[in-house]
Amino acid sequence: MSEETEDPQFEELLDYLRRTRGFDFTGYKRASLIRRIGKRIHAVDVPDYAGYIDFLEVHPEEFNRLFDTILINVTAFFRDAPAWEVLAGQVIPRILSVKRADDPIRVWTAGCASGEETYTLAILLAEAVGMDGFRDRVKIYATDIDDDALSRARPASYTTKEVQGISPNFLEKYFENTGSSYVFNKELRRSVIFGRHNLIQDAPISRVDLLSCRNTLMYFNTEIQGRILDRFHFALNDRGFLLLGKAETLLTYNSSFVPVDLARRIFAKVPRNNLRDRLLVLAGAGTEEAVDHLVDHVRIREAAFNSNPVAQILVDYEGTLTMANDRARGLFQLSPSDLSRPIQDLRISYRPTDLRSSLDRAYAEKRPVIVKDVQWSHSPTAEVCFLEVNVSPLVDSNGSLLGASITFVDVTASKRLALEHERSTRELEAAYEELQSTNEELETTNEELQSTIEELETTYEELQSTNEELETMNEELQSTNEELETLNQELRDRSDELRRVNASLESILGSMQGGVVVVDRDYRVLNWNRQAEELWGLRHAEVQGKNLFSLDIGLPLEQIRPALKTCICGEAGFSELQVEATNRRGRAILCRVTCTEMKEDHVSTGCVLVMTEISPASSDDGQLATGEGGDGKARDQGVAGRLGIAEGEVRGIEHSGRDPEKSESH
């Protein structure tokens, strides 16, 4: 969509932003606005501008994202270094050369964004006048339309990456390193004032020696740029300087400023000298010579005024026609009686153009108002000519309005030449405007790409930090894995040792002639050798973990309970008795039962029963024999000898079995 074609929905959106949020974007370039707003419309997935207005009403947080997209804040310390070198080497010395030692220095940075360029100016001025001189003389006004940018600029705190453009000397001298950021010198910071300011609507800051507005004008159309430049001209002192960004080129065609360094976009103000009333000064002397000089001066002024080939009239602030030269009287048929009459009563007030509205506008804006291509003819049959009407307000030395000077310049010849020239150069101007727009868009795109590159660099640093953390974790995991491998090797060694002990125990138990049963303190079976299986007919798997007295075997278990209990309770380390039993084949036998206590750390943990079938001739009266003292110890040694195992190995029998489930003891 071209800038000349107005989309009603788009204009309605701009009006909605102005009414609800106070942001007036009507003076911005339409092509840039349409592109940036279109980016947000695509991001929130709405069909058109009307739908986006509805979306803004429902989602007020979208305003911040929209303004961040439109108002691109791209800035840096000492950005475009050559411009700052010219500023420090030429401009600031020229400003100081015309001031006394105690005169104030006023600086305005318009469109300051997050404040980097504002503090850059502060550093250069502090270098020029010294730290004490800066605090006493310098006042810097930093303005922007973006409140979020101003909030970031006021604390004067910047990250390590943001201060990379500052030399180490300046960084150490003007910033305080807090560890995580760099903070600008607090004493100098008091001389910097931040505030919200709209370049189009708000009044400019006056009496400024240096005005910096870098890469801000490029967002406005030609008319708004001209209005802003007029405001800048008003803001600057007669010997003030203007610093613009390298993307701005319009100022080269403006007569209010002259280049100091065109390549660096540094300009000096062209003063507009107001005429002072020298006649009153001369008359104030009070001498005849002065009065005569005054009369001569008046006559010279009247002669010069009347001889002016350009038609000119003067109107006071009350709207009364005070003067008209010969050319004006002949062109508009004014008579001497028309002088001192209100201009609204004269035909010249509306023919050839409406002078009253132009006067009101000139008084309100305090700047000349030019009306071009005004057609005028003395009579219906006379040839039409073209006039350029210039309405200039007249002010005194105090800035008070006195009236206005209205000139009517005949531009008929130049108009005809302009029409012919316009036809021949229209295509060239269109190409130039397109090239300028492309250049500005390219500059904006470069800034966006630079911002994206910085974000990517930050992401790369974060990824690099994460990778280092992962490498550290990997080393820790490798160390832990090595420890686990060492622990596993120890467990495997112990498992091998346990298997060897169990194999040795099983070999010992298997080699014994009698049946061997190992029980714990709850009478649960821990071991049951092959001879016990042959004697009683139950396999090891059938009795493992079961209570001995719950087994159905031919051994009279109740008869051996007292002896077994005596050993387990530690009352006697060894007991032996003979009982009548029935083996697995149903044959009655006489069985010698030997009970030996098992201990671990001097605590009874169970009992070992050795059951041997004996002949009736070798049996005694079947009474329970309990060994105590020295005799009991001899019996223990005898049983151990018959078992073929040491006392420590007997205690190990308890641990060779699986964990039994606890049963109710009898």
Secondary structure as the mmCIF struct_conf table of DSSP 4:
data_model
#
loop_
_struct_conf.conf_type_id
_struct_conf.id
_struct_conf.beg_label_comp_id
_struct_conf.beg_label_asym_id
_struct_conf.beg_label_seq_id
_struct_conf.end_label_comp_id
_struct_conf.end_label_asym_id
_struct_conf.end_label_seq_id
BEND BEND1 GLU A 3 THR A 5
HELX_LH_PP_P HELX_LH_PP_P1 GLU A 6 ASP A 7
HELX_RH_AL_P HELX_RH_AL_P1 PRO A 8 ARG A 21
TURN_TY1_P TURN_TY1_P1 THR A 26 GLY A 27
STRN STRN1 TYR A 28 TYR A 28
HELX_RH_AL_P HELX_RH_AL_P2 ARG A 30 VAL A 44
TURN_TY1_P TURN_TY1_P2 ASP A 45 ASP A 45
BEND BEND2 PRO A 47 ASP A 48
HELX_RH_AL_P HELX_RH_AL_P3 TYR A 49 VAL A 58
TURN_TY1_P TURN_TY1_P3 PRO A 60 GLU A 61
HELX_RH_AL_P HELX_RH_AL_P4 GLU A 62 ILE A 70
BEND BEND3 LEU A 71 LEU A 71
TURN_TY1_P TURN_TY1_P4 PHE A 77 PHE A 78
BEND BEND4 ASP A 80 ASP A 80
HELX_RH_AL_P HELX_RH_AL_P5 ALA A 81 VAL A 86
HELX_RH_PI_P HELX_RH_PI_P1 LEU A 87 VAL A 91
HELX_RH_AL_P HELX_RH_AL_P6 ILE A 92 SER A 97
TURN_TY1_P TURN_TY1_P5 VAL A 98 VAL A 98
BEND BEND5 LYS A 99 LYS A 99
TURN_TY1_P TURN_TY1_P6 ALA A 101 ASP A 102
STRN STRN2 ILE A 105 ALA A 110
BEND BEND6 GLY A 111 GLY A 111
TURN_TY1_P TURN_TY1_P7 ALA A 113 SER A 114
BEND BEND7 GLY A 115 GLY A 115
HELX_RH_AL_P HELX_RH_AL_P7 GLU A 116 ARG A 137
STRN STRN3 VAL A 138 ASP A 144
BEND BEND8 ILE A 145 ILE A 145
HELX_RH_AL_P HELX_RH_AL_P8 ASP A 147 ALA A 153
TURN_TY1_P TURN_TY1_P8 ARG A 154 PRO A 155
STRN STRN4 SER A 157 TYR A 158
TURN_TY1_P TURN_TY1_P9 THR A 160 GLY A 165
BEND BEND9 ILE A 166 ILE A 166
HELX_RH_AL_P HELX_RH_AL_P9 PRO A 168 TYR A 174
STRN STRN5 PHE A 175 ASN A 177
BEND BEND10 GLY A 179 SER A 180
STRN STRN6 TYR A 182 PHE A 184
HELX_RH_AL_P HELX_RH_AL_P10 LYS A 186 ARG A 189
TURN_TY1_P TURN_TY1_P10 ARG A 190 SER A 191
STRN STRN7 VAL A 192 ARG A 196
TURN_TY1_P TURN_TY1_P11 LEU A 199 GLN A 201
BEND BEND11 ASP A 202 ASP A 202
HELX_LH_PP_P HELX_LH_PP_P2 ALA A 203 SER A 206
BEND BEND12 ARG A 207 ARG A 207
STRN STRN8 VAL A 208 CYS A 213
BEND BEND13 ASN A 215 ASN A 215
HELX_RH_3T_P HELX_RH_3T_P1 LEU A 217 TYR A 219
STRN STRN9 PHE A 220 PHE A 220
HELX_RH_AL_P HELX_RH_AL_P11 THR A 222 ALA A 235
STRN STRN10 LEU A 236 LEU A 244
TURN_TY1_P TURN_TY1_P12 LYS A 246 ALA A 247
HELX_RH_3T_P HELX_RH_3T_P2 LEU A 250 TYR A 253
TURN_TY1_P TURN_TY1_P13 SER A 255 SER A 256
STRN STRN11 PHE A 257 ASP A 261
HELX_RH_3T_P HELX_RH_3T_P3 LEU A 262 ARG A 264
TURN_TY1_P TURN_TY1_P14 ARG A 265 ARG A 265
STRN STRN12 ILE A 266 LYS A 269
HELX_LH_PP_P HELX_LH_PP_P3 ASN A 273 ARG A 276
HELX_RH_AL_P HELX_RH_AL_P12 ARG A 278 ALA A 283
TURN_TY1_P TURN_TY1_P15 GLY A 284 ALA A 285
BEND BEND14 THR A 287 THR A 287
HELX_RH_AL_P HELX_RH_AL_P13 GLU A 288 SER A 307
BEND BEND15 PRO A 309 VAL A 310
STRN STRN13 ALA A 311 ASP A 316
TURN_TY1_P TURN_TY1_P16 TYR A 317 GLU A 318
BEND BEND16 GLY A 319 GLY A 319
STRN STRN14 THR A 320 THR A 320
STRN STRN15 LEU A 321 ALA A 324
HELX_RH_AL_P HELX_RH_AL_P14 ASP A 326 PHE A 332
TURN_TY1_P TURN_TY1_P17 GLN A 333 GLN A 333
HELX_RH_3T_P HELX_RH_3T_P4 PRO A 336 ASP A 338
TURN_TY1_P TURN_TY1_P18 LEU A 339 SER A 340
BEND BEND17 ARG A 341 ARG A 341
STRN STRN16 PRO A 342 PRO A 342
HELX_RH_3T_P HELX_RH_3T_P5 ILE A 343 ASP A 345
BEND BEND18 LEU A 346 LEU A 346
HELX_RH_3T_P HELX_RH_3T_P6 ARG A 347 SER A 349
TURN_TY1_P TURN_TY1_P19 TYR A 350 TYR A 350
BEND BEND19 ARG A 351 THR A 353
HELX_RH_AL_P HELX_RH_AL_P15 LEU A 355 GLU A 365
TURN_TY1_P TURN_TY1_P20 LYS A 366 LYS A 366
BEND BEND20 ARG A 367 ARG A 367
STRN STRN17 VAL A 369 TRP A 376
BEND BEND21 HIS A 378 SER A 379
TURN_TY1_P TURN_TY1_P21 PRO A 380 THR A 381
BEND BEND22 ALA A 382 ALA A 382
HELX_LH_PP_P HELX_LH_PP_P4 GLU A 383 VAL A 384
STRN STRN18 CYS A 385 VAL A 395
TURN_TY1_P TURN_TY1_P22 SER A 397 ASN A 398
STRN STRN19 LEU A 401 ASP A 410
HELX_RH_AL_P HELX_RH_AL_P16 THR A 412 SER A 511
BEND BEND23 GLN A 513 GLY A 514
STRN STRN20 GLY A 515 ASP A 520
TURN_TY1_P TURN_TY1_P23 ARG A 521 ASP A 522
STRN STRN21 ARG A 524 ARG A 524
STRN STRN22 VAL A 525 TRP A 528
HELX_RH_AL_P HELX_RH_AL_P17 ARG A 530 TRP A 536
BEND BEND24 GLY A 537 GLY A 537
HELX_RH_AL_P HELX_RH_AL_P18 HIS A 540 VAL A 543
TURN_TY1_P TURN_TY1_P24 GLN A 544 GLY A 545
BEND BEND25 LYS A 546 LYS A 546
STRN STRN23 ASN A 547 ASN A 547
HELX_RH_3T_P HELX_RH_3T_P7 LEU A 548 SER A 550
BEND BEND26 GLY A 554 LEU A 555
HELX_RH_AL_P HELX_RH_AL_P19 LEU A 557 ILE A 568
TURN_TY1_P TURN_TY1_P25 CYS A 569 GLY A 570
BEND BEND27 GLU A 571 GLU A 571
BEND BEND28 GLY A 573 GLY A 573
STRN STRN24 PHE A 574 THR A 582
TURN_TY1_P TURN_TY1_P26 ARG A 584 ARG A 585
BEND BEND29 GLY A 586 GLY A 586
STRN STRN25 ALA A 588 GLU A 600
TURN_TY1_P TURN_TY1_P27 ASP A 601 HIS A 602
STRN STRN26 VAL A 603 ILE A 614
HELX_RH_3T_P HELX_RH_3T_P8 PRO A 616 SER A 618
STRN STRN27 ALA A 625 GLY A 627
HELX_RH_AL_P HELX_RH_AL_P20 GLY A 629 LEU A 643
TURN_TY1_P TURN_TY1_P28 GLY A 644 GLY A 644
HELX_RH_AL_P HELX_RH_AL_P21 GLU A 647 SER A 656
BEND BEND30 GLY A 657 GLY A 657
HELX_LH_PP_P HELX_LH_PP_P5 PRO A 660 LYS A 662
#
